[in-house]
Amino acid sequence: MYKICTVTNWSDSRDSTRRIAPADVSGSRQILLNPNRFSDIKVRDLTLVTSKSIFKFFDNHLDRREGYSVVKADDPVVSLITAADTAFHSNMITLPIHKNNNPDNATVDHTMNVDCIAYADSYNPDPTNHCWVVYYNAAFKRREVLTSYNIDQIADIAETGSTTTTTTSTTE
């Protein structure tokens, strides 16, 4: 299943800039990541807090020639491994994508394999109603699309098949 991580630093060798901009008020950002792109997961600093991790992340897992990013997250290693070991509800996911990536335009349902999605980022003016999804059709066919779901809804669909997670309990 996908993992929503609190990412504090995301750097790569391609442009050597940080994807988590200093403009992010808290110094971190919630990003939905696909664990099939994780490698070399480690505890960030054993002397400080063991709940922080560092790992390699491959945007394009279909072709490793592109290289990897180094991601620092405020998430424990065990939660990353658990996400990687948890199966998706289905191998396919359908997302409502805005035409021309304009939130004012209508959406069109787009179905893709869950493994194709690299990550979803809520960095936009309306993160509760939209997020950017980055996926690959094939090696070096990167697509960035704006969906009318937020990252929590995408995680819910991948995990349960629905955008709303409900629980019921019975008492005897």
Secondary structure, DSSP 8 states (H G I E B T S, - for coil): --EEEEEEEEEETTT--BSS-TTSTTS-EEEEE-GGGEEEEEES-TTS-TT-EEEEE-S-TT-GGG--EEEEESS-HHHHHHHHHS--S-SEEEEEEEGGG-TTS-EEEEEEEGGGEEEEE--SS-TTT-EEEEEESSTT-EEEEEESS-HHHHHHHHHHSSSS--------
